[in-house]
């Protein structure tokens, strides 16, 4: 004697009919569906590029930011904060870290 739960007769647990049968592929009409409109059969694949197009320029490698402690004078910090506050009042995005990086780049370019 086999035990059956009360849910065995539920339609939720019955297997769908013909689940092993593959679905038939959609059929395409033999003629163009709209008269006078050319078909799209002659379109090149997106990956196909016509010869002779210039190669897009290679982007320079991304600079990686690295956190490193440096000592600065209090008056330098206060001036940076003041520059940031002024920029934010004008509605500009301001970053003291960006300001220091740009100043360091300028210094290194000048003294290289």
C-alpha positions as CSV (number, residue, x, y, z in Angstrom):
1,X,0.0,0.0,0.0
2,X,1.5,3.4,-1.0
3,X,0.8,6.5,0.9
4,X,-0.5,9.5,-1.1
5,X,-0.5,13.0,0.3
6,X,-3.6,15.2,0.1
7,X,-1.8,17.3,-2.6
8,X,-1.3,14.4,-5.0
9,X,-4.6,15.3,-6.9
10,X,-3.8,19.0,-7.1
11,X,-3.5,20.4,-10.6
12,X,-0.5,22.4,-9.4
13,X,1.6,19.2,-9.1
14,X,0.6,17.5,-12.3
15,X,3.1,17.4,-15.1
16,X,2.3,19.4,-18.2
17,X,1.3,17.4,-21.3
18,X,3.9,17.0,-24.1
19,X,6.8,18.5,-22.1
20,X,9.3,16.4,-24.0
21,X,8.2,17.6,-27.4
22,X,10.3,20.4,-28.9
23,X,8.5,23.5,-29.8
24,X,8.1,24.0,-33.6
25,X,10.2,26.9,-34.9
26,X,8.3,29.9,-36.2
27,X,7.6,29.9,-39.9
28,X,8.4,32.8,-42.2
29,X,6.2,33.8,-45.1
30,X,7.6,33.0,-48.6
31,X,6.9,36.5,-49.9
32,X,7.7,39.9,-48.5
33,X,5.0,40.9,-46.0
34,X,4.8,44.5,-47.3
35,X,4.8,45.0,-51.0
36,X,7.3,47.7,-52.2
37,X,9.5,47.5,-49.0
38,X,12.9,45.8,-49.6
39,X,13.8,42.9,-47.3
40,X,16.6,43.1,-44.8
41,X,18.4,40.0,-46.0
42,X,21.3,42.1,-47.6
43,X,22.3,43.8,-44.3
44,X,25.8,43.2,-43.2
45,X,26.4,41.6,-39.8
46,X,27.2,44.2,-37.1
47,X,30.6,42.6,-36.6
48,X,31.5,43.1,-40.3
49,X,33.4,46.3,-40.8
50,X,34.0,47.6,-44.3
51,X,37.8,47.6,-45.1
52,X,39.6,50.9,-44.8
53,X,38.0,52.3,-41.7
54,X,40.4,53.9,-39.3
55,X,41.1,52.0,-36.1
56,X,39.8,53.8,-33.0
57,X,42.5,55.3,-30.9
58,X,43.7,53.3,-27.9
59,X,42.8,54.9,-24.6
60,X,45.7,55.6,-22.3
61,X,46.0,53.3,-19.3
62,X,43.9,54.4,-16.4
63,X,45.8,55.9,-13.5
64,X,45.4,54.0,-10.3
65,X,44.8,56.1,-7.2
66,X,46.6,55.0,-4.1
67,X,46.1,56.4,-0.6
68,X,49.3,57.7,1.0
69,X,49.8,59.9,4.0
70,X,51.7,63.2,3.5
71,X,52.1,66.0,6.0
72,X,50.9,69.5,4.9
73,X,50.8,72.8,6.8
74,X,47.7,74.0,8.5
75,X,47.5,77.1,6.3
76,X,47.6,74.9,3.2
77,X,44.8,72.8,4.5
78,X,42.7,75.9,5.3
79,X,43.3,77.3,1.8
80,X,42.2,74.0,0.2
81,X,39.1,74.0,2.3
82,X,38.3,77.6,1.3
83,X,38.8,76.7,-2.4
84,X,36.5,73.8,-2.0
85,X,33.8,75.9,-0.3
86,X,34.0,78.6,-3.0
87,X,33.7,76.0,-5.7
88,X,30.7,74.4,-4.1
89,X,28.9,77.8,-3.7
90,X,29.3,78.2,-7.4
91,X,27.6,74.8,-7.9
92,X,30.8,73.1,-9.0
93,X,31.9,69.7,-7.9
94,X,35.0,70.1,-5.7
95,X,37.5,67.6,-4.3
96,X,40.5,68.6,-2.2
97,X,42.1,65.3,-3.2
98,X,41.7,66.2,-6.9
99,X,43.2,69.6,-6.2
100,X,46.3,68.1,-4.6
101,X,46.7,65.5,-7.4
102,X,46.5,68.3,-10.0
103,X,49.0,70.5,-8.1
104,X,51.4,67.5,-7.7
105,X,51.1,66.7,-11.5
106,X,51.9,70.4,-12.3
107,X,54.9,70.3,-9.9
108,X,56.2,67.0,-11.3
109,X,55.8,68.3,-14.9
110,X,57.7,71.5,-14.1
111,X,60.6,69.8,-12.3
112,X,60.9,66.7,-14.5
